[in-house]
Amino acid sequence: MIQIPHGTPARLEDGFERIRRELRLPGGFPAAVLAEAEAAAAAPPPAPSSGRADLTDLPFVTIDPPGAMDLDQAVHLERTPGGYRVWYAIADVGAFVVPGGAIDAEARLRGATIYFPAGKVPLHPPVLSEGAASLLPGLTRPAAVWRIDLDAEGRTVGADVQRALVRSRERLDYAYVQAAVDTGTADGTPLLLAEIGRLRLALERERGGVTLPTPDQEIVLSDGGYQLEFRLPLPAEAWNAQISLLTGMAAAAMMLDAELGVLRVLPPPQPGDLAKVRRVALALDVPWPEGASYGAVVHDLDPKKAQQAAFLHESKVLLRGAGYVAFDGAPPRLADHAAVAAPYTHVTAPLRRLVDRYATEVCLAVAAGEPVPEHVTAALAELPDLMTAAGRRSGAVDRACVDLVEAFLLRDRIGQAFEAVVIDAGERRGLVQLVDPAVIARCDGELPLGEQVTVRLAQADPATREVRFTLG
């Protein structure tokens, strides 16, 4: 999703609202949902005597983009004699949602929070997602707390989860963590996040996992106007993502042992697709050593380099087809996520994703040696379809918003020439990635894959959200 860190240009607001209407996204929450949420938020927090562990002494911190209020996760990292201990607190949305109630029913309709460049369509009412259920600093909150022990190489040696009370100490952002690590001033959790994150990234490469070095598009202020630039994620974002992946892998292992749950799955690449991508690598002079996995090949690629950018775009075919599978009994035939290179599930973002709440409830029950609640087992079979529909809506919003912003920023430059890289080539048409501004769009002509070319802007219409270039 394109980021707009300096506020939304006024003329884009109408375009975003039109996208909301075209895709029939929900607006405000029904009165019954808001009333139930207000009552849940106003209820006194559970006491430790309710069966929750009191972990408020642990100095948790949150690490999120600046300004984020829907804080799903808080982390505290420790060094142990044999390695590390990861404490990962996840917002306990189940403590606020009545099974079968108004909030529950509305969340099933929405499936996930849908993000716009400015604003969002939330899964839960903000009084919960940005208030009573969010792990905001200085406030005692109910949470599902994972304790995951790692050896000196970062491998999991034990995992558990329990309901607890936590109190985050500070709200950090990625730039702060990165700067602290880079300047040698990091200590505590930020310091260990870099250490553990690097170990986990090395293990990901070892097992054949894939993290694509994909840049984000960002609107920046330039010479009194707006400009699109590519922004590569900070290493701190990858380190933080590894903690979430670690937890999702631990949760999946717990579910598979219990023969009950819901997994996020991705089939392995089809042999024909893999052969095609290998041919593309050869044609673009992207090294693919004998025996190396796709994940190892893409790990160090630079999307700013023409041929490597083209290869990264063409190779995304290997990561298509992700979905969810629920099971009650024998594990599913496909239990792995090919990009993770292990079984994996979603449990770390329950404020923003419906499936995480149910998956967390399964793990809490399994870890406690208790039966999984009946309302959870009854819902599992529906979750794959609900999440697939939510994913389609979110993907459609992303594509429409990117198209709108690109058309808006290029609207006064019809006929101008730009330097570009061909990242996809077909018969008389393909895709080009402009060097400046950061635009990816359709281009007509016989395009040489992976080559730098000059293209001319033929169309940029914010009303239709269409951008088109011609070669030469």
N, C-alpha and C positions, 0 to 999 in steps of 0.2 A: 504494500500500500504506500502511495506517495505520502510523504510527510510535509506538513506546513508548520514549521516551528515558530513563525513570526506572525501568525494570524492569517485568516482566510481573505483573499481578495474579494471585495464585495460582489463582483460580477460572477464569481464562481458559486456563491451561495445558492442562487436560483438553479444552477445546473445540478448541484448535489440534491436539492429538493426534488427536481424532476426525476432523478435516478431513483429516489425513494418511492415516488409515485409509480414509476414505470415497473419497478420490481415488486410493488405491493408490499413494502416492508411495514411492519407494525409501527404505529406511532406511540402515543402515551399508553400507560398501563390502565386497564379497566379499574373502576373504583373498588371492586372487591379485592383485587390484587393489592392495590395501594393500602387499603385498610388493613389487610392481613399483614403486610410488610411493616406498616407503622406499629402495629401491636407487637409483632415479633421483635422489632428494634427497641421498643420501649420496655420490654420485659427485662428483669434483672439478670445479669450474666450468671451462668451456672457456678456453683461453689465447688471447691475441691471435694467436699463431702458427697457430691453427686456421682462420684466414681471417676472423675477426671483427675489426672495427675496434675500437680501444681509445678509447672516448669517456668514460672515467671522469673526465676532467678537467672535463667539462661539468657545471655545477652544477644538475642536475635536481632538481625537487621534485615531490611528489605532492600532489594536492588532492582530498580525498574527505570523506565524512561522518565525524564523530568515531568512533573505535574501529574503523574499517574495517581489515581485515588483508589482504583479497584485492585487492591494489593492481595493477591492470592497466596503468595509464598513469603516466608521469612526464613532466614538461614543462620545457623551458627555452626562454625567448624572448629574442631579441636585436633590437636596432635596427640596421639596415643603412643605407648611404647612400641607397638607393632605396626603403626601406620597412622590412620586418621579415623575420626568419628564425625559423621555428617548428621547434624540435627536439621530436619527440614519440616517446618510448620506450614501446614496447608489450611487455609480458611475452612472452617467446619460449617459449610452451608446447610448441612443436614440438621444442625442445631436450630435453624430458623425456619425451615420449610416443613409444613405439615403434609405428610404423604396423602395425596389425593386432594389437597386443598387448592385454593385459588392460585397461589404462587407456583405450585407444582404444575398445575394444568397449563398456566401461561408459559412456563419455562419449556414445557414439552412442545408447545407451538413454535417457540422461537429457536430453540436448539442451541444457540450460541450468540454471544455478542457480535454484532457486525460493526466494523470500524470504517469510518469515513476519514478522509484527510483531516477534517476538523469535525469532531463529534462522533457519536456512535448510537447504535440502537441496542441498548443493553439487554442482557438475558434476564436480569433481576432488577427490581426497582432500586434506584440509587440510594435510598435510605438504608438498604442492606449492602449492596455491592460496593458503595463508596462510603458507607457509614458503619453500621453495627457489625457487619460480618467481615469487613476489610481489616487487614492486619496493620492498622495505622499505628505510628509510633506513640509510645507512652500510654497506651490503652490496653487493658486486659481483655483478651479475646479467646473464645473457644477455638480449638484447632485440632486437626488430626496431625500428630507429630510423628514423623519417621525418624528412626535412629538406624543409621546404616554404617556399619564398620567396614573399613577398607584396610588392606595390607599396605606395605610400604610402596608397592607398585600401583596402588589405586584400585586393586581388584576387590570386589565385594566378598566379605567373609561372613557377614551376618546382617539381617535386616528385621526390623520390627516396627509396628505402628500402633499408636494408642491415642485415645482422646485425652486432651490436656488443656490447660489454660496457659497462655503465653502472653508476653508483653514485649513487643518490638522496641528496641532502644532508639533506632535511627532509620531514616529513609534515605538511602544512598541511590545515586544513579551511576550508569555505566562509565560516564566520563570521569567522575570522581574516583571510582575504583581504579580505572585505567591510569589516571594521572598519579595516584598514590603508588601503584606498583611500578610505574615507569621511573618515578623519581626516588624510589627506595624508601619512601616514608610509610608504606603500608604495613600494618600489623594486624594481628587478630584474624578475623574472618576474611577481610580483603586479601591479606597476604596468602592465607591458605587456599582461598578460592583460586588464585593464580597457580599455586602449586598443584592442587588436586585437579584443576581444570586441564592443565597440561598433561598430567598423567592419564586422565580419562580420554583426552584426544588421542594420545599415543595408543591406548588400548583400542579405541575405535578404529584406528588405521589397522591395527594388528588383526582385528576380527573381520575387517572388510567393510566397515560402516562408511557412510557417506555424509559429509557436510559440505554443501556447495558454497564456494566463496561468492555468493550472489550480492551485488550492491543494491542498495535502496535508492529510489529517486527522492530527491528532496527539493522543495521550493526554497530559494534563498533570495534575499534582497540584494539587488545589484544595480548601481547607478540610478537609483530612484525608481527602479522597476523590479520585476520578478524574473528569476532565471531558474532553470532546472539543472541540478547537478546530481551526479552519482555519489553515494556515500557508502564506503565499505564498512561493514560492521566492525566494531572494536573487538580486540581479543577478549576483553572482559565479558562481552555478550556471549561469546562462544563458551567461555569458562562457566558462566552462569547457566547456559543451556545444558551443559554436561551434568550439572547437579539435577536438573529436571529429568534428563534422560536416564540418569542413574536410578532415580526414584521410580520412574515408569517401568524400568526393567525389573526392579525389585518387586514391584506390585504385580507385574505379569507372572513372575516366577511363583509368587504366593498363590495367585489364582490358578495356575496350572497344577500346582501341588494339590489344591483343594478341588480341582475339576469343576470349577464354577467361576464365571466371570465374563468380561468383555475385553477383547484385545483390539489394538490398532495394528492392522496388518498391511503388508505390501508384498505382492508376489515377486519372486526373483525375475530378472529380465528374461525375456524370450530369447532363445539362441539367435534368431534372425536379427532382432534389435541389437543384441550385443555385437554381432558380427558387423552390422552396419556402422555402429559407433566406433568400432576398432578401425574400420576403413576410413571414417571421417578423421580420426586421430592421425592416421598415416598420411592422409592427403594434406592435413594442416600442420604437419611436422610437430604434433604434440607427442612427446615421448610416452610410450606405454610398454615398459619393460616386461619381458616374459615372466608370467606368473604373478604380476602385480594386479591387484583388484582395481575396479573402477574408482572406489573411494580413495585409494592411494594415489591414483593418477590425478584426480581433480583437486586433491588436498592443497597443493602448492601452486595451483594455476592462478594467473592474474587476469581478471576480467577486463582490465584496461588494455591488455595486449590484444591486437586484432584477431589473430588466429585462435588464441586461447578463449576469447569471448565467444567466437563462433562455435568452438568445440563445446563449451559449457552449455550453450543454447541447444545445440543439436543433441547433446547427450541426455537432456532431460527426459527423453523418451524412456530411459531406463528406470525412471522414478514415478511413472504413471501407474494408476490403478490402486492407490491406497484406499482402504476402507476399514470397517469395523466388523468383528465377528463375535457373537455371543455364544456361550456354551454352558451346558449344565449336564455334566457327565464326562464322557471321553473328550479329551482336548480336540480342537478342530484340526482338520487336515493341514490347513495353512495357519500356523501359529506365529510365524516370524514376521518381522518388519524388515524388508531387505535393506533399507537405508540405515537402520539401526544395527542390522546383522545380529538380531537376537529377538526373542519375544519382548513385547513392549505394550504398554497401555497408557491411557491418559488418566492421571490422578492429580495433577498439580495446578489445575486452573478451574476449580469448580465455580468461581464467581462468574466466569466467562464461557464455560462449556458445560452443557448438561451432563454428558457421559461421566465426567470426572466425579460428580457427586455420588453416582451409583457405584462406580468402581471403587471409590474410597470406602463406601459402606461395606462392600464385599470384603475388602482387605481388613477393615477394623474388626469385623466379625470373625474372620479366619484367624487373625492374630490373637484374638481373645479366646479362641476355642469355643465360640458360640455359634448357633445357627445364624445364617444370613437372614435378615428380616424378610418376611414374605412379600412385602411391597417391593423390595429390591429385586428378588428373583423373578417376580411377575413382570417387572419392567424390562428386564435384560433383553428379551427377544425383540422388543420394539426399538431399542436404542440404535442399532445399525441404520435402520431406515430414517429415523429422526435426525441422526447426525449427518447422514449423506445429504439429506435435503438442506440442512443448515449449511453444509459445506458448499453446495451449489449456489445458494443465495450469496454467501460471502464471496465466492469466486467471481460471481457476476458483478457484484458491487465493486470489487477491486479492479476488474477490467474496465468497467464503465468509468470509474473515477480517474484512472490513469489516462484513458482516451480523452476524457473531458479536459483534464489539466493540460495535456500535451497540445490539444487543439486550441485551447484558450491562449497559451503562451506563444504559439506560432501563428496566430490568426493574422497578424500584420506583416508577415514575412513571406507571403506568397511570391514565388519566382526567385527567391534567394537561393544561392548555392551553399552546400554544407559538406564538410568532410565526414565520411561515415565508414563503418565496417559492415560487410555483408555477413550476417549471422545465420541466415537461412536462405537457400536458393532453390527455386522450383522452375517450372517451365514459364518463362517470361514474367516471373513475379517472385518476390521473396521478402525478407525482412532485413532492415538495416538498423544499426545502432549508431546514432550520431555521436561524434566526439564532443561537440558542444553546440547546443544544449543536450542534456541527458535524455534523449528521446529514442524509443524503439518503435518503428512504424513500417508499414507496407511500402514497398517500392516496386515500380514497374520496370521491366527490362531484363536482359540476360545478365544475371548477376554472378560474379565469381566468388564462391564461398570462401570466407576467411580473408578476403582481400580488402584493402582500403580503396574506396571509390569516392568520387564527387557526385552528389545527388542534388536535385533541385526540388524545392517544395512546390507541389502542384495543388494541394488542397489542405486546408486546416479550418474545419467548420465546427465551432463549439456546439451548434444546434444539433448536428448529427453525430458529434464526437468522432469525426473521421479525419485522419491525417494520412496523406499519401504523397510519396515522392516519385520522381522519375530519375532514371539514370542519366548522368551527364549534365 
